[in-house]
Every structure is written in C-alpha cells, then in structure tokens.
Amino acid sequence: MQIQTEREFHTALGQYLNYCQAIEEQEPDRIVYLAVPIETYQDFFQLAFVQRALQRYQVKLIIYDPKKEEIRQWIK
C-alpha cells in the first residue's frame, strides 16, 4: 500500500506543479489546490518527506471526506 501511495503522491505532485505553471501564464491570480482524501492526509501526508515536499513547493491542499462528499479543511 505504501509503495502505491508514494507513487500516487509523486504523480499528483508533478501534475500539481505542472498545472500551477500552466495556470500562472494564463491566470496568475488563480490559486491551485491539491485535493486529498482525509484518510490519506491523516496517514500518508503526515510523513516527514511528504511534509517537506509540501513546504518546499508551497502546495495548497483541500482535504475532503469522500464518503460524506464534503470538504473538511483548506490548507494554504
């Protein structure tokens, strides 16, 4: 499970950074967020290397509950 989660994180981070760069050219005032299920945030996103990556790249997050279909937290 962890290996798949790490792979998914690296893919999502790369897509997030590419999207931020593309949006910056067209709409520089738009803020891009990475949406993360609450369970993934509470488990995997607490790992030190994930936290360092989020800080280094200034990733903004939306934490959501997929079962209740609601946003639980916005993190800038």
C-alpha positions as CSV (number, residue, x, y, z in Angstrom):
1,M,0.0,0.0,0.0
2,Q,2.8,2.5,0.9
3,I,4.6,2.0,-2.4
4,Q,1.4,2.7,-4.4
5,T,0.7,5.7,-2.2
6,E,4.2,7.1,-2.7
7,R,3.9,6.6,-6.5
8,E,0.5,8.3,-6.5
9,F,1.9,11.2,-4.4
10,H,4.8,11.8,-6.8
11,T,2.4,11.7,-9.8
12,A,0.0,14.1,-8.1
13,L,2.7,16.4,-7.0
14,G,4.1,16.5,-10.6
15,Q,0.7,17.2,-12.1
16,Y,0.0,19.9,-9.5
17,L,3.3,21.7,-10.2
18,N,2.8,21.5,-14.0
19,Y,-0.8,22.8,-13.6
20,C,0.4,25.6,-11.4
21,Q,2.9,26.6,-14.0
22,A,0.4,26.4,-16.9
23,I,-2.3,28.4,-15.0
24,E,0.3,31.0,-13.9
25,E,0.8,32.0,-17.5
26,Q,-3.0,32.5,-18.3
27,E,-4.4,33.4,-14.9
28,P,-1.7,34.5,-12.5
29,D,-4.1,35.3,-9.7
30,R,-5.8,31.9,-9.6
31,I,-4.9,29.7,-6.7
32,V,-4.5,25.9,-7.4
33,Y,-5.2,23.3,-4.7
34,L,-4.4,19.6,-4.5
35,A,-7.4,17.7,-3.3
36,V,-6.6,14.8,-0.8
37,P,-9.0,12.3,0.8
38,I,-9.0,12.8,4.6
39,E,-7.7,9.3,5.3
40,T,-4.7,9.8,3.0
41,Y,-4.0,13.1,4.6
42,Q,-4.2,11.8,8.2
43,D,-1.9,8.8,7.4
44,F,0.5,9.3,4.4
45,F,0.6,13.1,4.3
46,Q,2.0,13.2,7.9
47,L,5.2,11.5,6.9
48,A,8.2,13.8,7.1
49,F,9.3,13.6,3.5
50,V,5.7,14.5,2.3
51,Q,5.6,17.4,4.7
52,R,9.0,18.7,3.4
53,A,7.8,18.4,-0.2
54,L,4.6,20.3,0.6
55,Q,6.5,23.0,2.2
56,R,9.3,23.2,-0.4
57,Y,6.8,23.5,-3.2
58,Q,4.2,25.5,-1.3
59,V,1.4,23.1,-2.1
60,K,-2.0,24.2,-1.1
61,L,-4.4,21.4,-0.1
62,I,-8.1,20.7,0.1
63,I,-8.8,17.8,2.5
64,Y,-12.1,16.1,1.7
65,D,-14.2,13.3,3.0
66,P,-15.2,11.1,0.0
67,K,-17.9,9.2,1.9
68,K,-19.7,12.4,3.1
69,E,-18.8,14.3,-0.1
70,E,-17.7,17.3,1.9
71,I,-14.6,19.5,2.2
72,R,-13.1,19.2,5.7
73,Q,-10.2,21.6,5.5
74,W,-8.4,24.1,3.3
75,I,-4.7,24.5,3.8
76,K,-2.7,27.3,2.2
